[in-house]
Amino acid sequence: MKASLTRQKLTAKYSFDHPSALRVPKVLNTFTGIKTVFSDPSRFKVIYEKYGYGSIMMFDNIAQCVETFSSSLFSLSLTTALLRHNSDKEYVLHALFPEKDSLNQYAAWFASSVKAKIQEKSWKYTNVPGNYVDIVKDVVNIVSVHVAADKLTGISLKTKENPSGMYTENEFFDMLSTLVSTLIFVTFLTFDEPETSFALHEAAMQAGTIIGALTAKSVMEVAPSTSPNFLAKVAAGTASLFWPPNGKPSYPFLSKLAATGRPLDQLLGNILGVAVGASVNYSQAAVNVIDFYLDDARVNERAHIVQLISKGDAASNTLLRGYVCEAMRLKPQFPGLWREAVVDAHIPQGQGLPDLEIKAGDRIWGSFRNAHINPSDFPDPTTVNPNRPLASYNLNGAGFHNCPGTTYAQQTIAEIVKAVFSLKNVRRAPGDAGKLNGFTEIIHETETDFYVQRNGTVSPWPGSLHLVYDD
C-alpha cells in the first residue's frame, strides 16, 4: 500500500505507524481541577494540530486563547510562545476594538441586523395566523456569517443587494462550519477515530484553502506591501486604484492588522481564527440561548426576559446578560477541551474530592459542561439564576486560554435575545419545525449534543428552528 501511495504522491495524508491502544482519558469535572491544568501549559500541553502559522487561539504552551475557534500544536519555547501570543493578542484586539465604544457599536449593529433579517425572512401561511421565521438558518447564522465576511475577511457574499458576490450566505457559513467541524469532531470528541478524521481533514483543507486565498486577496488590496512577491504587489496596488478598498466594512479591521507589518501568513492565521469563532461558534451559542428560553420549563424566565427588554435600563441589561450566561452554562456551545500531561502530577479537584493522579502521556478531558453544574461553584446548579457573578463562569475556556471575546459574545447575544423575545407572543412553531431536533450522547462522562439536519444527516451544529409570532 505504501508503494502505491508513494507513486500517487499521497503518502503525506497517511500514517504508516502500527496502531496502538490509547490510554483511557482522565476526566476533570470541577473548575478547581480544570484551571490547575489549563493554567500550567508547561506540564499540560495542548494536543491540537496546526496548519500554517496559526492564530492567537492556537499557540502551544501559553496560548490558545479561544479553543472553540481553531487549534494547533506550535513548537515554541515557553518564553517565545508567551511573547508571540501576547503580541498577537494585543494587535488583533486593537484591530477589533480600536475605540472605547467599539463594543457598543457591535451590539448596535447586531440589534439592527437581526431585526432587519427577521423582517426580511418572515413569511405567512394562507389562512394561518402568525408570522413564521427560521431563526437559525435565515437569521442568526446569516447575521453571524456577515461578521466574518463583511467585517473580518472582506469576502463578498451573494445577496439581493450584491448579486455578483462570490458565495451565498449559507454557502459561506457551511464552508466555515466545515473548518471548525474538523476541530469539534476530531479534536474534542473523536481524536482517536481516524475513519472520521480523514474525511473531515480533506474537506477542511479544501474549504480553508479557498477562504484563505480570498482573505489574502482582501488583505493585499488593503495593503499591497503584504504581498509575498513583487508581481502580486503591483497587481494589488493597481487593483486598489480602480476599486478602492477603504469603502469596504472590512477595511478598518484589515488595515489595522496590516499596519503591524506582520507577514501575510501571520495575518491570515489570526484573521481566520477570529472569523470562525465569530461566526459558526458564536451562532451556535446564540441559538442555544434562544432555544433554552423557548422551552416550556422556562416560561417564568421567559416572561421576566420580556419585562427586562421592555424596561431597557442599565440594571435590566445587566440581568439580561445574566440570563444569557445561565443559558450558555446549562446549554453550552462546547462540552469540554483536551490537554495532555507532559509529566506525572496530582491534580486537586476541590472540596472533598481526592487529587486526580496523572501520568506523563495521559490525555486529560476538562469537562466544562460538568464543571458548570458543580454545586461547589454553582449552588443550586440546575436553577436559572441571572444574579450569579460573571466571574464564576468559564464559558469560553479557562486559564491562559480564556477568550478575550467573552464580553463581546455576552453583550451581542443579549441584543439577539432582545430582538427575538421582543416579537409579540413569540413561540415555537407547531410540530417538529419548532424544535432543534437532535440527541445527546455521553462522551467522556459528559453530555454532548448532536443535531439532525433537514437532510437527515447528523451535525454538531443546530439545524432549522422555526418560530412564530403575531402581528
N, C-alpha and C positions, 0 to 999 in steps of 0.2 A: 504493500500500500504506500509506504513512504517513497519508494522509487517512482510510482505512478504520480503521486502528488508533486514530487520534485520536478518531473517532466512538465507538469502543468503549472509550475511556479505557484503552488498553493500551500506549500509547507508552512508558511508563516501563520496560517489560520488554524493550525492543528498543533496538538501536543502529542509527543510520542513516548512520554513517560508512562510507566506502568501505573495503573490506578491504585490508589491506596486508601484505606478506610480513614475517614476523618474522625477526629475526636468528637464526642458529644459536647455541644456548646454549653458553656456556663451562663446562667441567666441571672441578671440583676433586676430586681423588681422594686427597688427603692432609689430615690434620688441621692441618698447618702452614698450608696454604692456606685451609682452611675456617675456622679460628679467626681468621686475619687478616681475613677478610671479615666473619664473624659478630660480631666484637668491635669493628667500626667502622661502626655504623649511620649515621653522618653521611655516609659515602661509599657505603655499600652498603645500600640500603633494602629493607624487606620489600615484597612485591608483592600481599599478600593483601587480600581485601575485608573490610569491617567492616559489621555490621548492628547498629544501636543503639549503646550505649555501648562494648560490647566487654568484655574481661576483662584480667587481668594478663598473659595469654598473648597479647594482641592489639595492644599499642601499638607503633606505628612508632617508629623511631629507637632507643629504649633498650629496648624490651622486648616480647617476645612469648614469654614465659618457657617455655611448652610448646607448640611449634608443632603438635605432633600432636594438641593438644586443639581448637584453633579458630584463627581467623585474622582479620586486619584490616589496613587501612592507615589510620592515625589521624593526621590532620594537626595535630600539636602542635609547638611549638618543642622543641628538644633538651632544654633545661632543664626545661620543663614536663612533657615526656614522662617524663624521669627521675624527677622528684619524684612524679608520679602513679603511675608503675609501682612505685616503691619503697614508696609509701604503701599502694597496693592489695595488693601482695605481702605486706606486713607484716600487715595486718589479716586477710587470707584465711588465711595460715599460722597466725596466732594462733587463729583460729576452728577450723581443722582440727586443730591440735596444741597445745591450751591447756596441757597438762601435760608434764612430762619423760617420763612413762610413756605418753603418748598413742600413740606408735608401737608399743610393745609391746601395748597394748590392741587396736589394729587388727590386729596379727599374730595375737593370740589369737582374735579374732573370726573372722578368715579360716580359721584352723585348725579351729575347731569348726563353722563354717558349711559348709565344703567336705566335711568328714567326714559331717555330717548329711545333706547333699544327696546324696552318693554312696549312703548307706544308703537314703535315701528313693526315689531314682530307679533303683536297680539292679533288674534282672529276670533271670529264668531261662527257658531254653527247655526244654520237656519232653524228658526223656531225653538232654539235652546237658549235660555237666559245665561248671561255672563260672558266675559271675555277670557279667552284661553291664551296661554303662552308657555313655551318650553323654556323654563328658566335656566336650564343647563346649556343646551346646545345652541339656543338662539340669543341668550343674554349674557350670562356670566362668562362662559367660555369665550364668547366673541369680544366682549369688552376687555377681558384679560389678555387675549392674544393681540389686541391692538396696542397694548402697552409694549409688548415685546417687539412688534413690527414697527409701529409708528415712532415710539419714543426711544427705543433702545437699538435695534438693528438697522433701521432705515429700509426695511424690505417693504416694497409696495404690495398691498393687498387688493384683490379684485372686489370692488363694491359697486353699488349703483352710482356713487359719485366718482368712482375711479375704475371704469370698466377695463382699462388697459393694465390693471395690476397683475403681478406675477402669479399669485395663488389666491384662491378664495380663503375666506377667514377660517372655515372649518378644515380646509386642506393644510393650512399652515399650523393650525392647532394640532392636527394629527401628526405632523412632522415633528413638532416639539415634544409631543407625548411619546413618540417612538424613541426619541433620545433618552428621556428620563425613565421610560419603561424598562430599559436595559438595567438601569440602576435599581429600580424598585424590585424587579423580579430576580435579577442575578445577584445583586449585592445585598439587598435587605432580606430577601426571603429564600432564594434557591441558588445561592452561590455554588452549592455542591451538586447541581444538576446540569451538567454540560449539554444535555439534549435540549434544554431550554435556552441556555445562554448563547449557543452558537447562532441560532436564527435571529435572536434579538440583537446580537452584536452586528450581524450583517446588515440588518435593517437600520440600525442606529448609525452605522458608518455611512450608509448612503444618504440618510437624511442630514447627518452632521456635515458631510462634505458640501451639500447644496447650500444649507443655511450658512455655513462658514464662508463659502465663496461669495454669496450675496452680501453678507455683512462686511466682508473685506472690501467689496466694491463701494459700499456706503462710507466706510472709513477713509478710503483713498480719495473719494470725491470731496470729503470734508477737508482732508489733509493729504494732498498728493505726496508730500515728503515721506509718508509712512510706507509708500510702495517699496517692495524689496528690490526692484530693478529700474533702470533708467527709462526704458520704453513705457513701462506702466506708469511711471511718474508723469511723463509727458502726456500720455493719453488721459490720465485722471485730471491733470491740470487743464487740458483743453476742454474736456467734458464739463468741468466746473465753470468755464467761461460761458458756455451755452445753456447749461442747466444749473444755475447757482444752487448749491445745497443749503444755503443758510435760511431758506424758507421752509425747510422740512422740520417736522416736530422732533426728529432725532438729532438735529444739528446741535442744540445746546449740550446734550449728553456726549455725543461723539467728539465734538470739538474740544471739550474739556479733557476728555481722555487722551486725544491726540496731542494736546498741548503738553502732556507729561514727557513727550519724547520717547515713550516706550516703543519697542519694536512691534510690528503688526501682529505677530503671533501671540504676544503677551496681551495686547489689547483684545484680540478676538477671544482668547480664553476667558477673560473676565466678562466680556460682553455676553457671550453665550451662556455662561454660568448664571448670570443675573437674569437673562431673558427667559430661561427655562423656569427658574423659580418664580419669576414674576407673572408667569402665565399659567402653566399646567398645574404646578403645585399650589399656587395661590388660588386658582379656580376651584380645585377640589376642596380646599379648606373653606372657601366661601359657600360652596354648595352644601357641604356638610352642616354648616351653621344654619342655613335656611331649612334644610330637611329636618334637622334636630328640633327646631321650634315649631314645625308644622305638625308634629306628632300630637295625637290626642292627649297623650300623657303630659304634654307641656302646655295645656290650654291656659293655665293661670299665668305661666311665664310669658306666653304669647300676648295675653291681654295686657300685662304690665309693660311689655316692649312697645305695644301700640300707644300706651299712655305716655311713655317716655319720649317717643317720637313726636307726639303732638305738643309736648312741652318745649323741647328743643333747647333748654338751658344747659349750662355747663355741667351742673350736677347730674342731669338726666343723661347727657352724653357720656359721662364717666361711668354711670351704671350700665349704659348700653354696651360700652366696651367690656364691662364685667360679664355681661351675658354672652358676648362673643367669645371671650376667653373660656367660659364654662362649657360652651358647646364644643370648642376646639379641644378642651380637656377630655370630655366624655365621648366625643365622636372625632377622634384625631385624624389628621391627614396622613400620618405615618405611624406604624406601630412601634418601631424601635430602630436601633442602629448598632453596627458591629464595631468591635475592636479585637485586636489580637495581642496576647501577652508576650512581651519580649523576655521577661524574667519571671521567676517564681514570686508569688505575692500572696498576701492575705488581705482581702478587701472588706472593710467594715460595711455592714448593711443597715445599721441604725438600731433603734430601740428594741431590745430584747431578742435580737437576731444574732446568730453566730457569724463570725467572719467567714467569707467565702474563700476557700483555698484554691489558688490558681497556679498552674504550672506553665512554664515557658512554652509557647506554641498553642496554648488554649485559645479558642475563639470565644469571645465574650459578647453576649447579646444584652444590650441595655434596653429593657422593655419600658419605653416611655409611657406606653398605654397603661401598663400595670402600675407604674410608679405614680401616675396621675390619679389613681384611685386608692393610693396607700393612705389609710386612716391617720398615720402619724404625721403626714404632710398636709392632708386634706380631711379634716374632721367631717364626719357625716359625708363621705366621699361621693355617694350617688345622688345627693341632693344638689340642685342648681342653686348656687349662692353667688350672685354677682358682686358681693361685697368682699370677696376674698382678695388678699393683697396681690397685686400684679406680679410682685417679685416671687411669689410662690410657684408660678408657672414656668415650665420649661418646654414651650410648645414648638420650638424650632432648634432643638439641640441643647447642649449644655457644655459647661467648661469653656475651653478655647473655641469651641465650635458653635457657640451661641450666635444666632443670626442677628446681624445688625438691622435687618428689615422687620423685626418683630413689631415695633411700634407702627411702622408703615402698614403692615398687614392688619393689625387690630383696628387702626383708625379708618382705613379704607373699607374693610369688610363691614364695619359699623355703618358706613354710608350705603353699602349694598343692602344691608338689613333694613335701613330706613326706607329705601326705595321700594323694597318688596312688601314690607309689612305696613306701609302707608297706603297700599292699594285697598280699596273698600272691600271688606269681607273676604280677603284673600284666603284661599284654602286649596287643598289638593283637588285635582280633577278626579272625577269618579273612576273607579277601576284601577287596573294596573298602570295606566298612563300617569296617575298621580302618585306613583311610588318610585323610589330608587330601587329597582329590582336587583337583587343580589343575594349573597350568602356570606356567612362568616366561618372561617376555619381557625383552629387553634394551631399556631405555628410557633415553636419555641416558647410554649406556655403563654402565648399572647394571642388574643382575638385579632384576627386580620380580615379586613373586609375585601370582598371581590364583588364586581358588578356585572350583571348580564346586559349586554348591549342589544340594540334593536335587531341586529342580525343574528342574535343567539350566541355570539362569542362572549368569552369572559375576559374582563379587563380590570386593572386596579383603579381605573378612572370611572367616575359616575357616568351613567347614561342619561337618557332624557328624563325630565321630571316636569310634567305638565301641571300648571296652576290655573285656577280660575278665580276671577274677581268681578265684582259688579260695577256697573256704570256709576 
